Amino acid sequence: MGMTVVVLAAGIGSRYGGVKQIEAVGPNGAIAIEYSVYDAIRSGFDRVVCVIRRDIEKDFRALVSARFERHIAVDYVFQDLADVPGGFVGLADRKKPWGTAHAVRACRNTVAEPFAVINADDFYGRASYEALARHLSGCTNAEPSYGMVGFTLRNTLSENGHVARGLCDVDGSGFLRGVVERTQIEKDGGGARFQGADGSWRRLTGDETVSMNMWGLTSSLFSVLEREFGVFLRKHGADPKAEFFLPTVIDGMIENGEATVRVFPTSDGWFGVTYPQDKAAVTAGLQRLIEQGVYPDDLWD
């Protein structure tokens, strides 16, 4: 059975101010997704499914086709605001997609094999793909035995503003007990802090395990996403800013005994572009890895 990487590339980049999914960050105009696909191929994945918006389709397809379509099978699905369960009337003033769980749900008719989920604009490192590939290679198609790469919070923060991270509770056996999405985490001295729903700030050490939306999943998830999206819309559908988060759905599955999630911790550095000022640090980090021989100067030569 093959393994697929689902790339979430439909975000609107509100804090970045542009389509950061196709922003060049490496030599020869390389974009972040190229390093992800390069590492995924080396780890045994044989297919990529890109979740995109229709308004970026032409530019995204042209870039991907020119870069790596000849090296791995690539398919596309669309995250569409109108793709909701029957009976729900969409919001005319809503502009942003419904969130990461909605993006994965868009793959329900395209992906039947075990799959990884990643963000298009994040760099995770080869070891992360290898860990998920080992896990998924032992999973049956409908088995709710999932995996997640766990990063150390301090290695994932931006120098330029707040970020969203899934704060994880991991038991002594390496399984995820729960994950809570926090959307206002920022550096604070040697640690970090986040703003709660009540507006108060709470301290973090920086050593916490966080989800960077790098999951190993199976098709058992899709029926749960369908069910939970309906629940989400009934509760929050009138809020134009509400998001249907993948970590929140998985957290609920764990709580209900519907799934287990093995956490694969990594001390690797993470690179990502949340703000325009982050780009220079990402470019410098990739250049260091190239100089160390981790990646060739030209990925596809």
Rosetta blueprint (number, residue, H / E / L):
1 M L
2 G L
3 M L
4 T E
5 V E
6 V E
7 V E
8 L E
9 A L
10 A L
11 G L
12 I L
13 G L
14 S L
15 R L
16 Y L
17 G L
18 G L
19 V L
20 K H
21 Q H
22 I H
23 E L
24 A E
25 V L
26 G L
27 P H
28 N H
29 G H
30 A L
31 I E
32 A H
33 I H
34 E H
35 Y H
36 S H
37 V H
38 Y H
39 D H
40 A H
41 I H
42 R H
43 S H
44 G L
45 F L
46 D L
47 R E
48 V E
49 V E
50 C E
51 V E
52 I E
53 R L
54 R H
55 D H
56 I H
57 E H
58 K H
59 D H
60 F H
61 R H
62 A H
63 L H
64 V H
65 S H
66 A H
67 R H
68 F L
69 E L
70 R L
71 H L
72 I L
73 A E
74 V E
75 D E
76 Y E
77 V E
78 F E
79 Q L
80 D L
81 L L
82 A L
83 D L
84 V L
85 P L
86 G L
87 G L
88 F L
89 V L
90 G L
91 L L
92 A L
93 D L
94 R L
95 K L
96 K L
97 P L
98 W L
99 G L
100 T H
101 A H
102 H H
103 A H
104 V H
105 R H
106 A L
107 C L
108 R L
109 N L
110 T L
111 V L
112 A L
113 E L
114 P L
115 F E
116 A E
117 V E
118 I E
119 N E
120 A L
121 D L
122 D E
123 F E
124 Y L
125 G L
126 R H
127 A H
128 S H
129 Y H
130 E H
131 A H
132 L H
133 A H
134 R H
135 H H
136 L H
137 S L
138 G L
139 C L
140 T L
141 N L
142 A L
143 E L
144 P L
145 S E
146 Y E
147 G E
148 M E
149 V E
150 G E
151 F E
152 T E
153 L H
154 R H
155 N H
156 T H
157 L L
158 S L
159 E L
160 N L
161 G L
162 H L
163 V E
164 A E
165 R E
166 G E
167 L E
168 C E
169 D E
170 V E
171 D L
172 G L
173 S L
174 G L
175 F E
176 L E
177 R E
178 G E
179 V E
180 V E
181 E E
182 R E
183 T E
184 Q E
185 I E
186 E E
187 K E
188 D E
189 G L
190 G L
191 G E
192 A E
193 R E
194 F E
195 Q E
196 G L
197 A L
198 D L
199 G L
200 S L
201 W E
202 R E
203 R E
204 L E
205 T L
206 G L
207 D L
208 E L
209 T E
210 V E
211 S E
212 M E
213 N E
214 M E
215 W E
216 G E
217 L E
218 T L
219 S L
220 S H
221 L H
222 F H
223 S H
224 V H
225 L H
226 E H
227 R H
228 E H
229 F H
230 G H
231 V H
232 F H
233 L H
234 R H
235 K H
236 H H
237 G L
238 A L
239 D L
240 P L
241 K L
242 A L
243 E L
244 F L
245 F L
246 L H
247 P H
248 T H
249 V H
250 I H
251 D H
252 G H
253 M H
254 I H
255 E H
256 N L
257 G L
258 E L
259 A L
260 T E
261 V E
262 R E
263 V E
264 F E
265 P E
266 T E
267 S L
268 D L
269 G L
270 W L
271 F E
272 G E
273 V L
274 T L
275 Y L
276 P H
277 Q H
278 D H
279 K H
280 A H
281 A H
282 V H
283 T H
284 A H
285 G H
286 L H
287 Q H
288 R H
289 L H
290 I H
291 E H
292 Q L
293 G L
294 V L
295 Y L
296 P L
297 D L
298 D L
299 L L
300 W L
301 D L
